[in-house]
Amino acid sequence: MKTLRRKSPVDLTIPLVALLLLIPFSGHAQSDAGLICSDNSSYSKRQLDSKRIDNLCETYRGKVMLVVNTASRCAFTDQYDGLEKIYSRYRDRGLVVLGFPSNDFGNQEPGSEVKIKKFCRLTYGVQFPMYAKSRVTGDDADPFYRALADAAGTPPRWNFHKYLIDRDGKLVGSYNSSVKPGSSILIQAIEGLL
């Protein structure tokens, strides 16, 4: 006769943590803590393989921003295609996708900015704005990403984490890597802000 073993709390911890990583944060921030872009915000960032510097909040004021940390050698790299499709579909209505290449996870973006730009354009036809290779997690994370992580309550845990910012500069959504650009949850959130 087979005896069933009751799962201990430790046995349940790993599946619970995995489940929590898959649940996207969404909804409007309840206070100014979710405000990324205010009159006092200044997040200057150099464009990828360029000398041009943009103040992100000023450049994209009044736009809905989908901010994504990217990598060229990741299982999620094909999301570039979906990101470009939603950028093309919604940019005339006020959406901008902002890409931030990062080598923070698994050494999956080791190339130079020239190589990253060439890969994105030639492989996926990326036209959405891409910015300089950035740290997106840890103590030396880019200030823009520190603000996003503080507002969301979590930094990116892998490549292709998505943060959604409304036209007023408030963080309204944080979506992990497994949420594809064309997923209904993300598309509904974007359409609700446009």
N, C-alpha and C positions, 0 to 999 in steps of 0.2 A: 504494500500500500504506500502510495506516494504522499509525503507530508508537505503541505504548503508552508512556505516560509513567509512570514510577515515582513514586509519591507521596513527597514529602519529609517529614521529621519535622514540619515546620511545617504541612503540609497535614493531618496527622493530629491535631494538637493541638486544634483547635477541636472536631471531633467527639468526641474523648476527654473534653474538659472538659464538653461538653454531656451526655455519657453519665454522667459522675460527678455532675452536678447532679440527675440523675433517680434515682440509687440512694439509697434511704432507709437511714439508720443504724438498726439495730435490734439488740436483744440487751441483756443486762443489763450495766450498768457494772461494771467489774472492781474498782473501788476506791471510796474515799470521794469521789474526784474527781467521781463522778456523783451524789453526794448533794446534792440541791437543798434538801430540807427536813430539818433536823436539830433537835435541842433548842435550838440556838443561832441558828437561822435566823429572821429577822424581815423579811418582805417585806410592808410595809403598802401597800395600794392602795385608792384611792377607787373606789367603784362608779360606773358611768357615769351622768352627770347626777344625782348624789346627793351628800350630805355624808357618807354612811356609809363608814367605812373598815374594811377587813378585813385582818387579818394572814393572808395566803394560806395559809401552812403550818399555822397554827393552825385556821383556819376549815375547811380541807379535809383535816385530819389523818385518816388511815385511808381516804381515798378514792383512786381512780384518777383522775388529772387529765389531760385532754387540753387543752393550752394552744395557742391559735391567735391569730396576729395577723391582724386582719381589715381590710377596706376595702369601702366601699359602691359604688365606681365601678371595679371591677376585672373582668377576664374570669372570675375565679374567684369572684365575689360570690355566685353561685348555690350555692356550697358552704354558705352559711348554712342552706339547707334540709336538706342532709344532716347537718350538725352538730346541728341541732335534732332530727332524726329519731333519731340515735344517742343523744343525750342523753335523749330521751323513752323510748327502748327500754331503756336500761341504767342510768338514774339510781337506780332502786330496788335495783339490785344493787351500787351504789357508785361509779358513774362520774359525774364532773362535767366539763362542758366549760366552759372559761374563755376568753372572748373579749376581746381587747385591740385596739381600733381603733387604727390607725396610719397616718400620712400619709407614712411614710418612703419609699415606693416609688411613683414616678410621680404624686405629688400626687393619689392616688386616694381619700383620705379627708379632703377639705378642710373639711367641714362642722363645725358646732358639736356638742357632745355631745347637746344636745336633738334636733337633726336626725338624728344617728346613731341614737339610741335609738328615735325615732319610725320611722325607715326600717326598722330591724331588726324591730321589733314588728309594724308594719303590713304590710310586704312579705313577711317570712318567718316571722312568728309566733314570733320568738326568745324563749324563756323561760330559756335557760341564762344564768348570770351573765356580765355584761359589765362591763368596768372602764374607767376613765378613758383617754382618748386618750393613747397612750404612744409614746415612741421605743423601737424594738426593735433597733436596730443603730447602730453607731458609738460614738464616745467618750462621748456623753451618753445612751446607752441606759439604760432603766430597770434598776435593780439585779437584779430578778428575771430579766429577759431577758439580762443579762450573765452571770448564773449558768447559765442554760440554754445559752447559746452556748459558754461555757467547758466545760461538761460534755459537750456534743455535739461540740465541736470546730469548730462553725460557727454563725454567726448566721443568722437568716432571710435568704434571698436575694430573697424576694418576698412578697407578701401571701398569707395562708392557709398559711403554714408551720405544721406541727403538731409539738408536743413531747408525748411521752407519759411520764407520771410514775407509778410504781407506788405501792401503798399505804404503802410504807415511805419515800416521799419521794425515791426514786432515779429519775433519768432512764433510761428503758429504750428510747426510740425517738425519732427525729427524722425527719420526713417532709416532703418538699418540697411545694410548692403543687400539683403535678400528681397527688399521691396524694389521691384523693377520699375524703370521710368514709365512704362506703359501700364502699370498696374492700376486697377480701378480705384484703389484707395488714394493713390497719389494724384491721378487725373481728376478725381472728384474734388480733392482738396484744392488743386490749382484752379479748376474752373470756378469753384466757389469764391475765389479771391479776385478773379478777373472781371 
